[in-house]
Amino acid sequence: MTPEQEVARKKQLVSAAKALLSLQVGVGIGCVRINKFLHWLSLQDDPRYQIFKQFLAATAGLPLGNERLRWAYAALLECDAKLATIEADFRPRILGACIDIIGTYG
């Protein structure tokens, strides 16, 4: 990765963290985006940011983003109850990690 690419990806990481923190995107999509940028920057194993990977592991099999449009209504409602519980558990740590990203790379 060139230095210019690294700078651009760090800006994208900060932008994704800001979008999640400001509730412009949901927790699920925000974690997907942030985890992608962490991987591109080789930061996926940084202990400060493990929460994003943990959230995605906890929600594996649950519909996030546009995938939700393909689910049957009854199944979606059932999954939403599980997703809401998981999000409530992870939210404080995810928001804290977003603040750290913005402070470190913003």
SEDOVO-883113 format. One record per residue (C-alpha): residue in one letter; x, y, z. Coordinates in nm, 4 decimals. Each point is the difference from the previous one (the first is absolute). Example, Ala and Ser with C-alpha at 12.3 -4.5 7.8 and 13.67 -1.06 7.14 Angstrom:
2
[pt 'A',[1.2300,-0.4500,0.7800]]
[pt 'S',[0.1370,0.3440,-0.0660]]
This chain:
106
[pt 'M',[0.0000,0.0000,0.0000]]
[pt 'T',[0.1353,0.3392,-0.0927]]
[pt 'P',[0.0143,0.2799,0.2598]]
[pt 'E',[-0.2778,0.1787,-0.1889]]
[pt 'Q',[-0.2203,-0.3087,0.0134]]
[pt 'E',[0.0643,-0.0360,0.3716]]
[pt 'V',[-0.1015,0.3617,0.0632]]
[pt 'A',[-0.3144,-0.0453,-0.2105]]
[pt 'R',[-0.0993,-0.3192,0.1817]]
[pt 'K',[0.0551,0.1606,0.3392]]
[pt 'K',[-0.2301,0.2821,-0.1081]]
[pt 'Q',[-0.2579,-0.2577,-0.1065]]
[pt 'L',[0.0376,-0.1763,0.3354]]
[pt 'V',[-0.0580,0.3260,0.1865]]
[pt 'S',[-0.2971,0.0803,-0.2223]]
[pt 'A',[-0.1544,-0.3410,0.0724]]
[pt 'A',[0.0561,0.0459,0.3748]]
[pt 'K',[-0.1628,0.3447,-0.0128]]
[pt 'A',[-0.2972,-0.1362,-0.1948]]
[pt 'L',[-0.0565,-0.2726,0.2583]]
[pt 'L',[0.0495,0.2366,0.2949]]
[pt 'S',[-0.2423,0.2578,-0.1441]]
[pt 'L',[-0.2570,-0.2722,-0.0812]]
[pt 'Q',[0.0137,0.0723,-0.3729]]
[pt 'V',[0.0417,-0.3758,-0.0439]]
[pt 'G',[-0.1116,-0.2844,0.2187]]
[pt 'V',[0.2308,-0.1913,0.2284]]
[pt 'G',[0.0074,-0.3055,-0.2261]]
[pt 'I',[0.0926,0.1790,-0.3227]]
[pt 'G',[0.2376,0.2298,0.1874]]
[pt 'C',[0.1853,-0.2977,0.1455]]
[pt 'V',[0.0228,-0.1669,-0.3408]]
[pt 'R',[0.1507,0.3154,-0.1543]]
[pt 'I',[0.2403,0.0665,0.2864]]
[pt 'N',[0.1146,-0.3615,0.0114]]
[pt 'K',[0.0728,0.0150,-0.3755]]
[pt 'F',[0.2170,0.3111,0.0396]]
[pt 'L',[0.1781,-0.1473,0.3031]]
[pt 'H',[0.0861,-0.3036,-0.2112]]
[pt 'W',[0.1307,0.2150,-0.2865]]
[pt 'L',[0.2173,0.1940,0.2467]]
[pt 'S',[0.1210,-0.3228,0.1693]]
[pt 'L',[-0.1562,0.1156,0.3264]]
[pt 'Q',[-0.2502,-0.2846,0.0321]]
[pt 'D',[0.2030,-0.1599,0.2810]]
[pt 'D',[0.0387,0.3223,0.2005]]
[pt 'P',[-0.1554,-0.0768,0.3426]]
[pt 'R',[-0.1687,0.3423,0.0049]]
[pt 'Y',[-0.2105,-0.0936,-0.3009]]
[pt 'Q',[-0.0853,-0.3651,0.0630]]
[pt 'I',[-0.3522,0.1044,0.0946]]
[pt 'F',[-0.0984,0.0424,-0.3653]]
[pt 'K',[0.1057,-0.3538,-0.0867]]
[pt 'Q',[-0.1699,-0.1305,0.3158]]
[pt 'F',[-0.3249,0.1738,-0.0899]]
[pt 'L',[0.0049,-0.1453,-0.3508]]
[pt 'A',[0.0652,-0.3478,0.1401]]
[pt 'A',[-0.2890,0.0410,0.2460]]
[pt 'T',[-0.2369,0.1053,-0.2798]]
[pt 'A',[0.1069,-0.2632,-0.2524]]
[pt 'G',[-0.3084,-0.1370,-0.1701]]
[pt 'L',[-0.2126,0.3029,0.0851]]
[pt 'P',[-0.1058,0.2339,-0.2800]]
[pt 'L',[0.1875,0.3318,-0.0187]]
[pt 'G',[-0.0397,0.2752,-0.2586]]
[pt 'N',[-0.1644,-0.0690,-0.3353]]
[pt 'E',[-0.0088,-0.3704,0.0784]]
[pt 'R',[-0.2976,0.0809,0.2249]]
[pt 'L',[-0.2104,0.0782,-0.3079]]
[pt 'R',[0.0089,-0.3646,-0.1078]]
[pt 'W',[-0.1239,-0.1443,0.3294]]
[pt 'A',[-0.3577,-0.0991,0.0765]]
[pt 'Y',[-0.1737,0.2394,0.2371]]
[pt 'A',[-0.0535,-0.2532,0.2806]]
[pt 'A',[0.3590,-0.1226,-0.0132]]
[pt 'L',[0.1282,0.3577,-0.0073]]
[pt 'L',[-0.1972,0.0902,0.3126]]
[pt 'E',[0.1359,-0.3043,0.1789]]
[pt 'C',[0.3566,0.0869,-0.0975]]
[pt 'D',[-0.0496,0.3648,0.0956]]
[pt 'A',[-0.0627,-0.0947,0.3619]]
[pt 'K',[0.3320,-0.1858,0.0090]]
[pt 'L',[0.1795,0.2783,-0.1861]]
[pt 'A',[-0.1337,0.2685,0.2355]]
[pt 'T',[0.1271,-0.1921,0.3023]]
[pt 'I',[0.3446,-0.0481,-0.1540]]
[pt 'E',[0.0219,0.3645,-0.1080]]
[pt 'A',[-0.0971,0.1208,0.3484]]
[pt 'D',[0.2743,-0.2143,0.1524]]
[pt 'F',[0.2705,0.1120,-0.2439]]
[pt 'R',[-0.1004,0.3653,-0.0583]]
[pt 'P',[0.2019,0.1683,0.2798]]
[pt 'R',[0.3214,-0.1797,-0.0978]]
[pt 'I',[-0.0538,0.0615,-0.3713]]
[pt 'L',[-0.0625,0.3706,0.0542]]
[pt 'G',[0.3099,0.0184,0.2214]]
[pt 'A',[0.2076,-0.1623,-0.2740]]
[pt 'C',[-0.1411,0.2476,-0.2540]]
[pt 'I',[0.1045,0.2890,0.2229]]
[pt 'D',[0.3468,-0.1547,0.0247]]
[pt 'I',[0.0246,-0.0327,-0.3798]]
[pt 'I',[-0.1029,0.3621,-0.0505]]
[pt 'G',[0.2453,0.1177,0.2664]]
[pt 'T',[0.2857,-0.2085,-0.1351]]
[pt 'Y',[-0.0417,0.0398,-0.3750]]
[pt 'G',[-0.2343,0.2998,-0.0404]]
